Amino acid sequence: MKELLTYWDLSLGIMAIVLGVLKWYRFEIYKKERDDKILREGNWVFSKNDSFEYTICMLFIVLGIIFIYNRLKGNLPNIVILLKELSTY
């Protein structure tokens, strides 16, 4: 049972991946609606650079994957122990 409690923080990595995917999905919907609105108005001059929003979405996904990988390989300490150490300083 103690081992199961030490791996509860894997859900944090999974939540980061899900959050990144949901933000990416919402971003794609927003981009499609924005482009349709601009085309209907006839004001299409140039395409907006959306690299920052795309980078943030991918960053959430990659950080979640790295977090899970390091936790499973043993390179990352238990999040409970890490928070206890940070709160004592």
N, C-alpha and C positions, 0 to 999 in steps of 0.2 A: 504494500500500500504506500510505503514511503517513496518508492521509485515513481509511482504514478503521480504523487503530489509534486515531485521535482520536475516533472515534464509538463506541468500545467501551462508553463510559459510558451510552449509550442503553439498554443492557441493565439498568443500575441503575434507570432509570425504569420499564422494563417489569416488573422484579422487584418494585418498589414497588406497581405496579398489581395484579399477580398476588397479592402478599401481602395487599393490602387486600381483594381479592375472596375469597380463601380464608378470611380471618378473618371476613368477612361471612357466608360460607356456613356456617362452623363455628358462628358466633354464632346463626344462624337455626335450625340443628339443635338447639343447646343450649336455645334459647328454647322451641322446640316440645316438647322432652322435659320441660323444667321445667314448662311450662303443663299438659301431660298429667298429670304426676305430681301437681301441685296439684289438678287437677280430680278425679283418682281418689281422693285423700285427703279431698276435700270441704272443704279449707281455703281456698277461693278467697274472699278478702275484697276485695283490690284488685290491680290489675295493677302489676307492678314497672316503674319508669321505666328504660328501657334506652337512654336518649338518649346517655349517655357512650360506651357500647360501639359504638353505631351511628356516633357522631361520629368515633371513632378509625378505624373501617374506612373511612369516607368520606374522612378526612384522608389516609390512605395512598394512596388512588386519586387524589385531586386533586393531591397533591404529585408523584406520578409523572407525571401528565399535564403539570403545569406544568414539571417538570424536562425532559421530552422536548421540549416546545414551545420553551422558552428555549434548549435546546441546538441545536435545528434552526434557529432564527432567528438564532443567533450571539450572543445576549445573555449566554450562560453560558460561562465559559472551560472549557477542557479539564480534566477532573477530575484528570488526572495532573499538569498544571502547577499546579493549585490545591493539590494535596496536597504537592507539592515546596515551594511557597512557604510553606505553613503549617508544614511540618516544619523549615524553616530558622530560624524565629523562636524 
